[in-house]
């Protein structure tokens, strides 16, 4: 069976794109699509997939979002979390990332420092629980830093350095003995031209590495694409970044942080599906240039819906994972399994997405 390669994909889309402009190419574009549909990789069977199964990059990591900003809490205890870790393990997830250890006054563990700053006492120690469950299921847990909210208020990421000076040291002293403690997530979600981003990422990344003996760090920024503001409005971003601008700006950022940041997982939901290959190719090229791992944050929630946020349509997720595979990405993580992909999610659609995902990757 001939593999459907990235070159085949680009030839097909290029032919169709040209056909939209040049009538003389319309027949050839249709012929090319016909060749693909008639190829052995498409099994035209009733009730089954008519696309190649498992052609995408499997999701092997997920964020854990229990200090939520814009999705509802599911109010799980350890019993429910234990069941969810088992569901994650069943589809090959080996990495869990707490998206943030605190947001404004709500925190995930009884931090002496943050409680002293006026934060609220949590009812359980989620960090300890996640580390224990990760250890039970053979996963690595990555700790997400504290988010004071001041970056969102001011647009200046340098605010986050001071609080996290104490949080990083405190967390390592408290939880660093766990074998499941696998790394750090620098939780500032930035895009282009964020004030103080290079200095803040470098300062926090260096401290994480220094205190933990070099454990890896990663970031998950967003691409300033046409859907970058659709989470809060139905408008399209009129100042969407071009591929060339994206490459130039992130080349500067990577140049300033690559010695202390090991991986970058760009959020994939802010660009359109026919833009994935162009942006993903640049992301991989930049990561390779600076010796960083190139991950994708394959969002399992749907940014195209008027309601924020519901589990994504399976074909949208499939196209994003296939683009990541074509680009040669190193790993796919998601935001996030428990709400949008878990069979025990409060969203009924998430369980159906779980089933479609397992079918696609031929999982029992």
ABEGO torsion letter per residue (X at the ends): XBBBBAAAAAAAAAAAAAAAABAAAAAAAAAAAAAAAABAABBBBBGBBABBBGABBBBABBBBBABBAABBBAGBBAAAAAAAAAAAAAAGBABBBBABABBEABBABBBAAAAAAGBBBBABBAAAAAAAAAAAAGBBBBBBBBBAGAAAAAGBAAAAAAAAAAAAAAAAAAAAABAABAEBBBABBBBBGBBGAAAAAAAAAAAAAAAAGGBBBBBBBBBBBAAAAAAABABBBAABBBAAAAAAAAAAAAAAAAAABABBBBBAAABBAAAAAAAAAAAAAAAAAAGBBBBBBBBABBAABABOBBBBBAAAAAAAAAAAAAAGBABBBBOBAAAAABAABABAAAAAAAAAAAAAAGBX
